């Protein structure tokens, strides 16, 4: 993900929303969902 520079953090666009998620060995964890026209929120927990 360009904003974070981390390969395990990814995003998918679904209609007007951005879904940010972390790839883990046992699956994925959704970190946040927000409207796509907004800037990336800086308070997303990535750990």
Buried (B, 14 or more C-beta within 10 A) or exposed (E): BEEBEEEEBBBEEEEEEBBBBBEEEEEEEEBBEBEEEEEBEEEBEEE
